[in-house]
Each structure stands twice: as structure tokens, then as C-alpha cells.
Amino acid sequence: MQHLDAGRTVEALAITSKLLLRDPNSINTLEKHAVVLLGEAQRLERLGNSDAANTRREEALESYIAACTHPEVLGETQFSTAQLAHMLGEIDVAISLYKQSHKKLPNDFRSALWLAQIDLLAQDWDSANHWITESLQRNPNEPSTLISAGLIEANLGDCEKAMAFTNRATHIQPNNESFRLIQARVLRMCGDPVRAIEILSALNSTSVVKDEMERCIQMRENNEH
């Protein structure tokens, strides 16, 4: 770990690799090996070698997954492994580990939030609502959870709840443009494109904002006719 802290990831990797040869089932070594592999991935990425960096990340995931098979594994390790699996597109692995972490960390809202995000992208609104509710029960004032809850409720057709959640989120983070974009989307979905256009007009004109603006303008014109 001293090598890793000093940026000498190659040397650190040599050590953890030898430790694994001595005891391939040590949870402590498996976790340290994964951390070192991620450090080496960062070094390779800085050198422009993205393919090799991704290979190291995949190796890190394998080491983390092996650590997660131990009954003594910490919920934080399960969550970190789920995050890495999620980033690498291993969604089924991520879902399983998020659920395990959620059970092991009874006061942590993050796993439920990420499970809700996965369901949100898959448009599985009932399941998304279940997990966002779990997340809110553990942290009712987390703005990322609140804004996600607003979007989920809008898709479930409960505009009163949707607006309440989005308003709370944007009150906590009034300058968060991603939150404002979602607030505008919820307003459009709830039949208020005029207010949505007002919000979008104050945002940076990204392609996503432009697309949402076009939808709102079309809805406003249709309402006028």
C-alpha cells in the first residue's frame, strides 16, 4: 500500500500478485489486489492505453467478486464491487451486489438509489418506485434520490408527488442544471410545457436540453390548437 500511495502501482501489483499465490483465498489480499489493479488502470489510462486499463479493471472486478464470496465481507466492499461492475456494464452482477450491500448496510441509502436508477433506465417503474422508496426511507433529504423519485412518480402518473419531490431537490441544489432539466421534464409530463420552457431557457443549451425544449414547444403548440 505504501507503493500504491506513492504511485508505484507496478511494484504494488507485483507484491499483491505474490501474496495471492501464497493465499488465493485471503479476503484482505483479494481486496488489496483489486485496489492496486484499479490504481494500475489509472496509470495506464494516463498513458493513453485504454484497452490495457480496461483489462486491469476487469481483473479488479474478478478479485473483488472473489472477496465478496467470503461470509465476512463488508457491505462497503459489496457496494464498491457493485459500482465497478455497474461501470463495466456487468448489470446483473451489479444488481446482485447492490442488493447484498443494501441488506448489510441498513443505514446506507446508496445501493437502493442505484438499483432504482437501473430500473429507471429500463423503464421498470414499479420496481424503480420500490427501490427509490427504500432509499428515501434511509435518507429522506438526499437530493439525488428526491429528483429520481420525482421522475419515477411522473412516469407512474402521480404528478402531485412528482412535483413535490422535484421541488425539494431543486430547493436543496438550485444551481444543479441536471436537476433543473429533470424538473422541466416532469413539468412537461404533467402537462405544463410553458413552465418547463421557462426553466429550460435558463440552462446551458446542450443537445439534451435542446431536445427537451423541442418536445415542450411541440406540446405547447398542440395545447394551443
SULFENJO-V753958 format. One record per residue. N is the residue number from 1. PHI is phi in radians with two decimals (999 if undefined). OMEGA is omega as a letter, one per 20 degrees, with the letter a starting at -180 (999 if undefined). Layout:
N:PHI:OMEGA + N:PHI:OMEGA
//
This chain:
1:999:r + 2:-1.13:r + 3:-1.07:a + 4:-1.12:a + 5:-1.07:a + 6:-1.55:r + 7:1.46:r + 8:-1.63:a + 9:-1.23:r + 10:-1.11:r + 11:-1.14:r + 12:-1.10:a + 13:-1.17:r + 14:-1.08:a + 15:-1.22:a + 16:-1.14:r + 17:-1.14:r + 18:-1.18:r + 19:-1.09:r + 20:-1.17:r + 21:-1.12:r + 22:-1.29:a + 23:-2.54:a + 24:-1.21:a + 25:-1.87:a + 26:-1.29:a + 27:-1.11:a + 28:-1.11:a + 29:-1.20:r + 30:-1.05:r + 31:-1.17:r + 32:-1.10:r + 33:-1.09:r + 34:-1.11:r + 35:-1.08:r + 36:-1.15:r + 37:-1.06:r + 38:-1.18:r + 39:-1.11:r + 40:-1.17:r + 41:-1.08:r + 42:-1.11:r + 43:-1.09:a + 44:-1.14:r + 45:-1.11:r + 46:-1.12:r + 47:-1.44:r + 48:1.52:a + 49:-1.73:a + 50:-1.17:a + 51:-1.10:r + 52:-1.15:r + 53:-1.08:a + 54:-1.17:r + 55:-1.07:r + 56:-1.13:r + 57:-1.14:r + 58:-1.13:r + 59:-1.15:r + 60:-1.09:r + 61:-1.08:r + 62:-1.04:a + 63:-1.19:r + 64:-1.11:a + 65:-1.08:r + 66:-1.07:r + 67:-1.12:a + 68:-1.27:r + 69:-1.38:a + 70:-1.33:r + 71:-1.14:a + 72:-1.53:a + 73:-1.04:a + 74:-1.40:r + 75:-1.08:r + 76:-1.11:r + 77:-1.17:r + 78:-1.06:a + 79:-1.16:r + 80:-1.07:r + 81:-1.16:r + 82:-1.07:r + 83:-1.07:r + 84:-1.15:r + 85:-1.07:r + 86:-1.05:a + 87:-1.08:a + 88:-1.51:r + 89:1.47:r + 90:-1.56:a + 91:-1.18:a + 92:-1.09:r + 93:-1.11:a + 94:-1.05:a + 95:-1.05:a + 96:-1.04:a + 97:-1.31:r + 98:-1.05:a + 99:-1.13:r + 100:-1.13:r + 101:-1.12:r + 102:-1.02:r + 103:-1.24:a + 104:-1.40:a + 105:-2.03:a + 106:-1.16:a + 107:-1.90:a + 108:-1.76:a + 109:-1.49:a + 110:-1.18:a + 111:-1.09:r + 112:-1.12:r + 113:-1.10:a + 114:-1.20:r + 115:-1.11:r + 116:-1.12:r + 117:-1.12:r + 118:-1.09:r + 119:-1.16:r + 120:-1.06:r + 121:-1.14:r + 122:-1.46:a + 123:1.03:r + 124:-1.67:a + 125:-1.21:r + 126:-1.16:r + 127:-1.16:r + 128:-1.04:r + 129:-1.14:r + 130:-1.04:a + 131:-1.29:r + 132:-1.21:r + 133:-1.15:r + 134:-1.04:a + 135:-1.13:a + 136:-1.13:r + 137:-1.11:a + 138:-1.54:r + 139:-2.61:a + 140:-1.30:a + 141:-2.04:r + 142:-1.37:a + 143:-1.08:r + 144:-1.14:r + 145:-1.22:a + 146:-1.10:a + 147:-1.19:r + 148:-1.16:r + 149:-1.08:r + 150:-1.08:a + 151:-1.17:r + 152:-1.13:a + 153:-1.11:r + 154:-1.10:r + 155:-1.24:r + 156:-1.53:r + 157:1.58:r + 158:-1.74:a + 159:-1.21:r + 160:-1.10:r + 161:-1.16:a + 162:-1.02:a + 163:-1.21:r + 164:-1.10:r + 165:-1.15:a + 166:-1.17:r + 167:-1.14:r + 168:-1.14:a + 169:-1.12:a + 170:-1.28:r + 171:-1.21:r + 172:-1.26:a + 173:-2.22:a + 174:-1.17:a + 175:-1.76:r + 176:-1.43:a + 177:-1.19:r + 178:-1.12:r + 179:-1.14:r + 180:-1.11:r + 181:-1.09:r + 182:-1.16:r + 183:-1.03:r + 184:-1.11:r + 185:-1.09:r + 186:-1.11:r + 187:-1.07:r + 188:-1.08:a + 189:-1.08:a + 190:-1.65:r + 191:1.57:a + 192:-2.18:a + 193:-1.18:a + 194:-1.12:r + 195:-1.11:r + 196:-1.08:r + 197:-1.11:r + 198:-1.04:a + 199:-1.19:a + 200:-1.12:a + 201:-1.12:a + 202:-1.60:a + 203:-1.69:r + 204:-1.09:a + 205:-1.48:r + 206:-1.44:r + 207:-1.10:r + 208:-1.20:r + 209:-1.12:r + 210:-1.08:r + 211:-1.10:r + 212:-1.14:r + 213:-1.06:r + 214:-1.06:r + 215:-1.13:a + 216:-1.17:r + 217:-1.10:r + 218:-1.09:r + 219:-1.18:r + 220:-1.09:r + 221:-1.11:r + 222:-1.12:r + 223:-1.15:a + 224:-1.17:a + 225:-1.46:999
//
